[in-house]
Amino acid sequence: MHRPFRCARGMLVVAFAVAVAVGCGDEHQPVVPLTGTLAIDATPDDLAAPWQVTGPDGYAQSGSGDATFADLAPGDYTLAWGDVAGWSAPEPATATQALAAGEEVEFAGTYVDRFPFPDTPQQLMTNFRNAYDEMDLGEYGAALHPDFRFVFAEGSSAAPPSGVYTRAEDLQSTANMFAGEPGHGPGGEPMVGVRDVEFERLVRFSDWDVAPGNDPYFPYATQAFFEVRVVFDLDTEDPSTITVFSLQRFYVKAMAEAQPGGGTRCHFYLIGHQELVVGLSAARSSAPMDESIDWGAIKALYLSTTPGI
């Protein structure tokens, strides 16, 4: 009469024991992570380089310098390095990596200084070129010696009576040009401003040597000849450029400068820039599609933003 009951009770006890056994086993199973970690390593550390990260489900984060983000959902994450004045961004500028649960991915990038200390003539010329490319007046001025002069090509109708621009005049012209200010031709005709500069070619085709003592402008300075090609993109609705393609002579001078920790190091400055070949010496007021011009004429166009001055 009571056997069914005892049998059912026994089954209940067995079921309870199995449940307890399974529960005890779960307590010792490893926890499977559901998220991952993303790290950003920007070099140099003190640059505070900007970046932006995007990921799955609309994830977006921006910041600067080194950073770490935990508990991120698995998926593809893309990092874009931002621009820093005077520095070249890491390559590639944008990268994508897949983040898996329980793992970590790192985006590492190194910015390269575009204006290193000019301890050689060639480094100085590279800084000079980059200053034009970036339209960076501060770096351009830093490359010029206090006694810098720009020498117009012989026969240039854009040259002033002295045949040279002083450092102050050259900087005034360059400042107006880099700022996109309008210029004026020799007759006062208006000239649109410069939107961008692309320094396509700066090729030295002579050794650096010492200028003779009878050089009319820079005796005993270190000199070399360069072929240059610079494209000035004008601020017009339709594509319009002015191109300088000519031979130039650059003069440099080294100065010993004291260092904070003691000692000195050699700092090269550009003391002279002489144009050797004359192109078209005046630009038309209706900006051409592409006009060749000598560098001195470009400087004369943007020396003043006021006609006749």
Helices and strands as residue ranges (DSSP letters): H 3-26, E 36-43, G 45-47, E 50-54, G 56-58, E 60-64, E 67-72, E 75-81, E 87-88, E 94-99, E 104-110, E 112-113, H 121-133, H 137-143, E 144-151, E 164-166, H 167-178, E 183-184, E 190-191, E 194-204, E 209-210, E 222-234, E 241-258, E 264-275, E 290-292, H 295-301
